[in-house]
């Protein structure tokens, strides 16, 4: 599941670079997803990265 999220984030990041003017929007999504992943890892009892 973590690999799937990573692939989706890379695709969104590349789309943000291509479109240019929406890059801030994609960076916001990346930050939100990163926080969610860390919270899920903490809830599962694993050490956050």
Backbone bond lengths (Angstrom), bond angles and torsions (degrees), N, CA, C in turn:
res aa  C-N    CA-C-N  psi(-1)  N-CA   C-N-CA  omega(-1)  CA-C   N-CA-C  phi
1 X - - - 1.449 - - 1.529 110.73 -
2 X 1.330 116.22 -38.97 1.458 119.94 -179.91 1.527 110.99 -64.67
3 X 1.344 116.42 -36.70 1.466 120.19 178.08 1.522 110.59 -65.90
4 X 1.324 117.10 -38.84 1.465 120.90 178.82 1.519 110.64 -62.54
5 X 1.317 116.18 -43.96 1.462 120.36 178.37 1.525 110.20 -62.62
6 X 1.328 116.96 -41.61 1.461 120.68 -179.94 1.529 110.77 -62.47
7 X 1.323 117.25 -42.37 1.464 120.44 179.90 1.525 110.52 -65.11
8 X 1.324 116.96 -43.37 1.463 120.52 178.59 1.525 110.40 -61.84
9 X 1.321 117.28 -41.56 1.464 120.45 179.77 1.523 111.67 -64.35
10 X 1.325 117.01 -40.21 1.468 120.03 178.87 1.524 110.04 -64.93
11 X 1.329 117.00 -41.50 1.464 119.96 178.70 1.528 110.45 -63.08
12 X 1.343 116.75 -44.61 1.460 119.80 178.06 1.525 111.66 -63.26
13 X 1.323 116.31 -37.98 1.463 120.45 179.03 1.520 110.35 -64.02
14 X 1.335 116.38 -43.98 1.463 120.05 178.65 1.532 111.06 -64.67
15 X 1.321 116.98 -40.06 1.464 119.70 176.39 1.526 110.88 -62.02
16 X 1.322 115.98 -38.22 1.459 119.90 177.76 1.516 111.90 -64.05
17 X 1.334 116.59 -37.71 1.461 119.82 178.26 1.524 110.77 -68.76
18 X 1.319 116.50 -37.12 1.459 120.12 -178.54 1.521 111.13 -70.08
19 X 1.321 117.38 -44.34 1.455 119.83 -176.18 1.526 112.70 -78.07
20 X 1.305 117.97 -26.68 1.460 120.85 173.82 1.514 114.64 76.10
21 X 1.319 118.11 -70.09 1.461 120.35 -172.94 1.524 112.77 -70.59
22 X 1.337 118.60 -19.32 1.466 120.53 178.63 1.522 111.59 -98.76
23 X 1.323 117.16 11.76 1.469 120.51 -175.88 1.522 111.85 -60.32
24 X 1.313 118.15 -37.56 1.458 120.74 178.77 1.517 111.89 -60.80
25 X 1.328 116.32 -36.74 1.458 121.53 178.95 1.525 110.43 -64.85
26 X 1.329 117.43 -44.81 1.464 120.49 -178.94 1.528 111.65 -69.47
27 X 1.313 117.69 -35.47 1.467 120.08 176.40 1.527 109.33 -63.77
28 X 1.323 117.19 -38.29 1.457 120.78 177.51 1.531 110.04 -62.09
29 X 1.322 116.76 -43.70 1.467 120.59 178.01 1.526 110.54 -61.97
30 X 1.328 117.01 -43.07 1.465 120.67 179.59 1.523 111.16 -60.20
31 X 1.318 117.07 -42.57 1.458 120.44 -179.97 1.523 111.42 -65.81
32 X 1.320 117.32 -42.79 1.463 120.90 179.74 1.522 110.68 -63.31
33 X 1.337 117.25 -44.46 1.466 120.66 -179.79 1.527 110.59 -65.68
34 X 1.325 117.73 -38.56 1.464 120.59 178.49 1.531 110.62 -62.34
35 X 1.321 117.61 -41.53 1.465 120.94 178.30 1.521 110.42 -65.07
36 X 1.332 116.95 -41.28 1.465 120.41 178.42 1.518 111.06 -62.33
37 X 1.333 117.66 -42.86 1.468 121.04 -179.82 1.524 110.47 -62.63
38 X 1.317 117.35 -42.72 1.469 120.42 179.08 1.525 110.16 -64.06
39 X 1.325 117.66 -42.48 1.466 120.50 178.99 1.525 111.40 -63.38
40 X 1.325 117.27 -40.91 1.464 120.17 178.59 1.517 110.53 -63.26
41 X 1.332 116.87 -41.32 1.465 120.12 179.20 1.525 111.13 -64.70
42 X 1.325 117.61 -38.03 1.460 121.34 179.18 1.529 109.53 -67.73
43 X 1.324 116.62 -43.34 1.461 120.32 179.77 1.516 110.96 -63.49
44 X 1.333 118.14 -36.19 1.461 121.77 179.07 1.526 112.12 -74.89
45 X 1.313 117.20 -8.94 1.454 120.59 177.22 1.513 114.33 94.14
46 X 1.325 117.26 7.86 1.472 120.23 177.90 1.513 108.98 -91.89
47 X 1.319 114.62 157.60 1.474 119.08 175.96 1.515 109.98 -73.44
48 X 1.326 118.10 133.15 1.461 118.30 174.01 1.518 109.67 -67.37
49 X 1.302 116.37 152.74 1.471 122.12 -176.77 1.457 110.92 -60.71
